[in-house]
């Protein structure tokens, strides 16, 4: 049984959090997140104030909260996770860190939680800036009681591609290659989902509908909608058509959570099994 001490995990969590923030790619994403959550609202209220009907002005926050979900949020998860393990091998720091009195389990769990904590921070930053921008642009915002449920859905669903990218980073141990493979998995799932949904609607075949539902992007896109939209007034879902689908692909919250858990635990277990039984490489050139 691997030795796991909470204080050692906490050390690596803090280390990974700081290390990820120090990367220029992550800093660029933070800047882009700020721009994405502020500029569109001010541009909209200045140049096209009548584009959104007045009765929906108190609920425009849902646009900014849901807009990054399908692509941007998943890309952030991939960018953070894909380099978490692989960059340590490339820089030769993995061997140095594991030469200390620390178990592989403590190192692995701390690295995973550190990156995931940063991802949750960015999700919270996105929602905070969105609500603030919506308030200053369109006035008092209503229906914010649904926001915690949306955030819960985003935090849980974002763990899918974070875990898959974390796994790929450990398996290939090359940061650039892990980014490419992880992104390819995401975009392939997105494209297949569109094709399967289209074929199912044309042919009426349930086979393609089932295939669409088991893709990793399906529960990722569905859970925040399932948790948030029912808690908003009828008709507010119309705003979501501006940024994407307003209906979930999965049939139930339980189905979404089950698929998310399957993908997350599979990614973590495969990554840890490989990490446990493979030698820690010296610096990779």
Helices and strands as residue ranges (DSSP letters): H 6-22, H 24-47, G 54-59, H 61-67, H 72-91, H 93-98, H 104-138, G 144-146, H 147-157, H 159-172, H 175-203, H 206-214, H 216-228, G 229-231, G 236-242, H 253-277
